[in-house]
Amino acid sequence: MTFWEIIILSIIQGITEFLPVSSSGHLVIAEHLFKMTNPETNLLLIVILHLASLLAICISFYQEIIEMVLNPRILWLVIIGTIPAGLVGYLFNDQISRLFASPLVAGIGLLLTGIYLLLSELHWKGSPTTLARATPKQAFWVGIAQMIAIIPGISRSGTTLATGLLKGLDRSSAIKFSFLLAIPVIGGASILKLKDFGKLSGALQPIPIMVGFIICLGVSLLAISILVRTVRRGHLSYFGWYCLLVGLFIVMFVR
């Protein structure tokens, strides 16, 4: 993998991990277009970039993380919301990994993400429910959405945000819960993949990896800021239209 490919993938990961347009779908597309020949090395890079995204969450939502730790009720909701994706990811990791070889799967996933985002804005009627008053049932359904988002092209942030809104959370709480759920999922997935770090670390040079990590961190912080402002203003549908256009392009033209 070239230095420029690492930079491009770092930017894509930073933008799309938090904007509801599916980082996995865009990374599958990028790898296909670049015709990268070492998927295991690419996987290691993606894990490292996910760690940069995880750090961005901790920086942007440190107050919410402290609140979660100090509030057993919120912590319990996060645990409930994490279980579905955690179980499926652990039990079916190999089968899920095979899906990342198909741009068509990513394209269809993006189409489904776009439709769901548009429907969530269309049917959201407004709600005063805060995360502190959310129920385990609401947390479970958001967790189911996160589980489905394991499929390439299905946006994790998009589906959890949209489901939170549809299940009665206010916009700020839906944003907060979506990012709190991302911490154990991204962290857990990274730990599972890092078991092969020793075997694969020599395939990528340290300096390009460090540059990619820093770029991804900076872009992730910017993407989080954009997402928070956009969702609070009620413009989640903007991302829905984008997903539809990109998904349609992939299904029609990318092979």
Disulfide bonds with the S-S distance in Angstrom:
none
